[in-house]
């Protein structure tokens, strides 16, 4: 793995024991070279979530998705598959960025080579009757479906997906997110580094000052953080005794998810780009895509039981909370861009942030993400 443009001694300061460590160095939040490295090694090089399989495959048989900095073709035949977006003849791109199709074969627009949805060559025009197409399948990339979400490792070099997940499956599976239905979605462009957004998500130290709505339904000092294997970070918080869920009045207009704790909300961040918030009556996700060192696109989705008709109680609450968070993250980004920024310490309650920062620091140094 190529060395990232991040100062190694500064990373060692982030890896000190909790209580002695500091945040990542300034370059991690503002340097375009760092983001370029992250796109290749953190996004293309690990397991990036592309979204829900049912949504990605709706009305299409294949689509282009850029994973980190690597263009891929995702096909939806018997099973979802991912391939390098490069023709095996002369390397021409098969699809343009975000292009989709409902055709049964992927056709290269340069010389007309075509491919089945499993990556095998369907036709190689004018190559001769004796030409053997079997060595020229599309280059397939590791693909996994987990709890309804599709993940791709675009370099083909990541650790096993099971090791990447570690202990997170046991926390998510009871909510059966693959059986829930998308009821609402918001798209946000946040003028902050993608890591700053995740760091904010994993602590409630800031909640009393910027989240009055959240504090009315969930004590900001409640809960605890998980310490389980895998490339993820997370913890849980309690609902106040008079609250049924996270909403402005604490009431739920939804349907409880059977078999889960009705008094707790889990906040889980699966590296690198999927945040999963598990509520007693809905699941909310944030899927992150860094666009620049100081710009992140966020797709926020709300999933409910199929019979729920009005998701507004949850959407309104979290849209307010999201925007409060985005304003804070954008202010942090502007501060980090100052030449006077120095990495600060972590409070005792920011142990999930510490887990996240040390995961990143290990990743920059070429070490396993999970300890």
Residue pairs with C-beta under 8 A, 6 or more apart in sequence:
1 41
1 45
1 366
2 37
2 41
3 366
4 34
4 37
4 38
4 41
4 364
5 27
5 31
5 33
5 34
5 37
6 24
6 25
6 27
6 28
6 34
6 364
7 25
7 27
8 365
10 24
10 25
10 343
11 24
11 25
11 361
11 364
11 365
12 361
13 21
13 22
13 343
14 21
14 22
14 23
14 24
14 25
14 343
14 357
14 358
14 360
14 361
15 21
15 358
15 361
15 362
16 22
18 346
18 348
18 351
18 354
19 346
19 348
21 345
21 346
21 354
21 357
21 358
22 343
22 344
22 345
22 346
23 199
23 343
23 344
23 345
23 346
23 357
24 195
24 343
24 357
24 360
24 361
25 343
26 336
26 341
26 342
26 343
27 34
28 34
28 193
28 195
28 360
28 364
29 193
29 195
29 196
29 293
29 294
29 333
29 336
29 337
30 193
30 293
30 294
30 336
30 337
31 293
32 292
32 293
34 293
35 290
35 292
35 293
36 69
38 68
38 272
38 290
39 68
39 69
39 290
40 68
40 69
40 70
40 155
41 363
42 68
42 271
42 272
42 363
43 67
43 68
43 69
43 154
43 272
43 273
43 290
44 67
44 68
44 69
44 70
44 153
44 154
44 155
45 68
45 153
45 154
45 155
45 157
45 158
46 153
46 158
46 159
46 164
46 231
46 271
46 272
46 369
47 144
47 151
47 152
47 153
47 158
47 161
47 164
47 231
48 67
48 68
48 151
48 152
48 153
48 154
48 272
48 273
49 149
49 150
49 151
49 270
49 273
49 274
49 287
50 56
50 65
50 67
50 74
50 149
50 150
50 151
50 152
51 149
51 150
51 287
51 299
52 148
52 149
52 150
52 182
52 301
53 76
53 80
53 145
53 148
53 149
53 150
54 148
55 182
56 63
56 65
56 74
56 76
56 80
56 150
57 76
57 80
59 102
60 76
60 100
60 101
60 102
61 75
61 76
61 77
61 101
61 102
61 103
61 104
61 117
62 73
62 74
62 75
62 76
62 95
62 100
62 101
62 103
62 106
62 117
63 73
63 74
63 95
63 98
63 99
63 100
63 101
64 71
64 72
64 73
64 74
64 85
64 94
64 95
64 96
64 97
64 98
64 99
64 100
65 72
65 74
65 82
65 98
65 152
66 72
66 97
67 82
67 152
67 154
68 154
70 84
70 154
70 155
71 84
71 85
71 86
71 93
71 95
71 97
72 82
72 83
72 84
72 85
72 141
72 152
72 154
73 82
73 83
73 84
73 85
73 94
73 95
73 106
73 138
74 80
74 81
74 82
74 83
74 143
74 150
74 152
75 81
75 82
75 83
75 106
75 117
75 118
75 119
76 117
77 116
77 117
77 118
78 118
79 145
80 143
80 145
80 150
81 117
81 118
81 119
81 140
81 143
82 140
82 141
82 142
82 143
82 152
82 154
83 115
83 119
83 138
83 139
83 140
83 141
84 138
84 139
84 141
85 93
85 94
85 95
86 92
86 93
86 94
86 139
87 93
87 94
87 108
87 110
87 111
87 113
88 113
88 121
88 136
88 137
88 138
88 139
89 108
89 110
89 111
89 113
89 124
89 136
90 110
90 111
92 108
92 109
92 110
92 111
94 106
94 107
94 108
94 109
94 115
94 138
95 101
95 106
104 117
105 114
105 115
105 116
105 117
105 122
105 123
106 114
106 115
106 117
106 138
107 113
107 114
107 115
108 114
108 115
111 125
112 123
112 125
113 121
113 123
113 124
113 125
114 121
114 122
114 123
115 121
115 122
115 137
115 138
116 122
119 137
119 138
119 140
120 133
120 134
120 137
121 133
121 134
121 136
121 137
124 131
124 133
124 136
127 133
141 152
141 153
141 154
141 155
141 156
142 152
142 153
142 156
142 158
142 161
143 150
143 151
143 152
143 153
144 150
144 151
144 161
145 151
146 161
146 165
146 169
147 169
147 172
147 173
147 176
147 177
147 178
148 177
148 178
148 180
149 177
149 274
151 161
153 161
158 164
159 231
159 368
159 369
163 229
163 230
163 370
164 230
164 231
164 271
164 369
164 370
165 230
165 231
165 232
165 270
166 228
166 229
166 230
166 231
166 232
166 370
167 226
167 228
167 229
167 230
168 228
168 230
168 232
168 234
168 268
168 270
170 228
171 226
171 234
171 266
171 268
171 278
172 268
172 276
172 278
174 257
174 259
174 260
175 257
175 260
175 278
175 283
176 257
177 276
177 283
177 303
180 257
180 282
180 283
180 303
180 304
180 305
180 306
181 303
181 304
181 305
181 306
181 308
182 301
182 302
182 303
183 302
183 303
183 304
183 308
183 311
184 301
184 302
184 311
184 312
184 314
184 315
185 299
185 300
185 301
185 302
186 299
186 300
186 315
186 319
186 322
187 297
187 298
187 299
187 300
188 297
188 298
188 300
188 322
188 326
189 291
189 295
189 296
189 297
189 298
190 197
190 295
190 296
190 297
190 298
190 326
190 329
190 330
191 294
191 295
191 330
191 333
192 294
192 295
192 296
192 326
192 329
192 330
192 332
192 333
193 290
193 293
193 294
193 296
193 333
193 336
194 273
194 288
194 289
194 290
194 296
195 356
195 360
196 329
196 332
196 333
196 336
197 286
197 288
197 296
197 298
197 325
197 326
197 329
198 269
198 275
198 288
198 356
199 353
199 356
199 357
200 206
200 325
200 328
200 329
200 332
201 267
201 269
201 275
201 286
201 325
202 233
202 234
202 235
202 267
202 269
202 350
202 352
202 353
202 355
202 356
203 349
203 350
203 352
203 353
204 211
204 214
204 220
204 221
204 237
204 349
205 220
205 347
205 349
205 350
206 328
207 214
207 215
207 220
208 215
208 220
210 324
210 325
210 327
210 328
211 220
211 321
211 324
211 325
213 248
213 317
213 320
213 321
214 220
214 246
214 321
216 240
216 243
216 250
217 239
217 240
217 243
217 245
217 246
217 247
217 250
218 237
218 238
218 239
218 240
218 243
218 246
218 265
219 237
219 238
219 240
220 237
221 349
222 237
222 238
223 235
223 236
223 237
223 238
223 264
224 235
224 236
225 233
225 234
225 235
225 351
225 352
225 355
226 233
226 234
226 235
226 236
226 268
227 355
229 370
230 370
231 270
231 271
231 359
231 369
231 370
232 268
232 269
232 270
232 271
233 268
233 269
233 271
233 352
233 355
233 356
233 359
234 266
234 267
234 268
234 269
234 276
234 352
235 266
235 267
235 352
236 264
236 265
236 266
236 267
237 264
237 265
237 267
238 263
238 264
238 265
239 245
239 246
239 250
239 263
239 264
239 265
239 280
240 250
242 250
243 250
244 250
244 251
244 252
244 262
244 280
244 281
245 251
245 252
245 254
245 279
245 280
245 281
245 282
245 313
245 314
246 265
246 279
246 314
246 317
246 318
247 253
247 313
247 314
247 316
247 317
248 313
248 316
248 317
248 320
249 313
251 313
252 280
252 281
252 313
253 308
253 310
253 312
253 313
254 281
254 282
254 304
254 305
254 308
254 311
254 313
254 314
255 281
255 304
255 305
255 307
255 308
256 262
256 280
256 281
257 280
257 281
257 282
257 283
257 305
260 278
260 280
261 280
262 280
263 280
264 280
265 277
265 278
265 279
265 280
266 276
266 277
266 278
267 275
267 276
267 277
267 278
268 275
268 276
268 277
268 278
269 275
269 276
269 356
270 276
271 359
271 369
272 288
273 287
273 288
273 289
274 285
274 286
274 287
274 288
275 285
275 286
275 287
275 288
276 283
276 284
276 285
277 283
277 284
277 285
277 286
279 314
281 304
281 305
281 314
282 302
282 303
282 304
282 308
282 311
282 314
283 302
283 303
284 300
284 301
284 302
284 303
284 314
284 318
285 299
285 300
285 301
285 303
286 298
286 299
286 300
287 298
287 299
287 301
288 296
288 297
288 298
289 296
289 297
289 298
289 299
290 296
290 297
291 297
294 333
294 337
300 318
300 322
302 311
302 314
302 315
302 318
304 311
304 314
335 341
346 353
346 354
346 357
358 371
359 369
359 370
362 368
362 369
362 371
363 369
